[in-house]
Amino acid sequence: MLDWKPRRPDMLIDPFGLGKIVLDGLVFRQNFSIRSYEIGADRTASIETLMNHLQETALNHAKSVGLLGDGFGSSPEMSKRNLIWVVTRMQVLVDRYPMWGDDVQVYTWVSASAKIGMRRDWLVCDGKTGETLARASSVWVLMNKLTRRLSKIPEEVRGEIEPRFLNSDPVVDEDNRKLPKLDDNTADIVRGGLTPRWSDLDINQHVNNVKYIGWILESTPPPILESHELSSLTLEYRRECGRDSVLQSLTAVSGASIGNLGNAGDIECEHLLRLEKGAEIVRGRTEWRPKHAKDFGIVGHVPAEND
Amino acid sequence: MLDWKPRRPDMLIDPFGLGKIVLDGLVFRQNFSIRSYEIGADRTASIETLMNHLQETALNHAKSVGLLGDGFGSSPEMSKRNLIWVVTRMQVLVDRYPMWGDDVQVYTWVSASAKIGMRRDWLVCDGKTGETLARASSVWVLMNKLTRRLSKIPEEVRGEIEPRFLNSDPVVDEDNRKLPKLDDNTADIVRGGLTPRWSDLDINQHVNNVKYIGWILESTPPPILESHELSSLTLEYRRECGRDSVLQSLTAVSGASIGNLGNAGDIECEHLLRLEKGAEIVRGRTEWRPKHAKDFGIVGHVPAEND
């Protein structure tokens, strides 16, 4: 199922947790203990928690190599030019959500992405067994924080960041299916009047990327949230959202009848967050598997040690 | 300013961070490193973060002494009787908010509170200097989780918890001023239509205590949030709030003209969270001091080392 392989022999991350992990300085690791306030109604870490840990690890990676200028994740040459990194795409696959008290290890590294961007990947492992819990891949581009326009990577910035690039394939196969633009006719659920809370804002008074997940879940039918768990998430960030924005969250469900979601097998949803005035903020796709589906699998499985 | 003294000579917490800390087994300590996603627009930890750390430390304290039954914070004898702890009152005083990357140490202990309850106190210190960052005190009573009625402490439960009580004064002087019941006439700001997000729910599908702070801030005038920082918080929890509740947040400002909050000195607010149907959920009082007020003080102060 997991066919990702690093290309450099000196950097081996065994996705099945059986081998040893060798770091070559390009991969950064941070350990997290899952805290009580990071788990949800299921007693497992929420997707927001997972994405918070990805963000924290990425920032500490940048910090550890001195590429953290006057803002979050800005290099000195970027700061000079008022450039900041903005995420345009994020994909997360979750195999298993950790519980309160579990230790997880988050690995992250950056690679080139086409000519104008940077890819950042993450691998989340169980701290005890090494089992892969989640994988994520993201694409980042530069934006001028004054003009809010996207920018090519200036040579001086490239010089700072390129030595840090790991030559590797994405840890998640890119989901190339087009994300459709939902509207009132194609969506099954539309929830309006969503506004940022004060605590949703980052130091730039913009809504933090992770907070969008919460709004996407606002229009996800409750029977899905109750009976299923999120297994895959793809987000395309299109526009910033500030403190005075009023949003609508739209969701279309496929792969299951809207009247019988609780008993459905795998479910796929498409999402749109837009301003009430119309501009698109985020398009997304989520995939959901029935809760405990994996436990049922384990019940019928004879552990190898007992063979 | 801080006149709290522990009564037991074998348990010395020096509030000014100059002395050594001696634990006698009744005080539990947990260290936290402030993470990027725990800070707000000010680059400092938010009040929610601080309260999350208090909650986590309290739960791990209970866990470490084996008083964590089938739920959060329930002892075995409590679980037998379907009793759970519910918080009725919480007071927090914050001297300084830590920044991203700062290490904080949270100390917590429990004491008797009148005949029917338990008091839990916390002291939050800077991990490097030992400086007191915050102090908090809370009162808890038992509730039957089936009937949702409050209960006296059964003898068997008392037997479990009393050996853990520390005989000490509250770390925060109780604010005995009555919290008024605000209404549409006495409130300066009323914000309605507030609903729990899926991620606000705990494992009992109730809104976690900490989440109420976010709603209280929803009706706090933005000029206060921008120019002031929360220095003191008192909450009286009156009723639970479930996943389908729709709330209103009311705030009345005193100590400053509502038209000139940004330039005001210390400000005091009174708050009410209520169901749109009318029932009270939480009454509260917050105190705010101008941001950077302390920095100005430091500018005019010659450090002792240079004397």
Interface residues (C-beta under 8 A of the other chain):
Chain A: R35 S36 Y37 I39 G40 A41 D42 R43 S46 E48 N52 Q55 E56 L59 N60 F72 G193 R197 W198 S199 L201 D202 I203 Q205 N208 V210 G214 L217 E218 P222 L225
Chain B: R35 S36 Y37 I39 G40 A41 D42 R43 S46 E48 N52 Q55 E56 L59 N60 F72 G193 R197 W198 S199 L201 D202 I203 Q205 N208 V210 G214 L217 E218 P222 L225
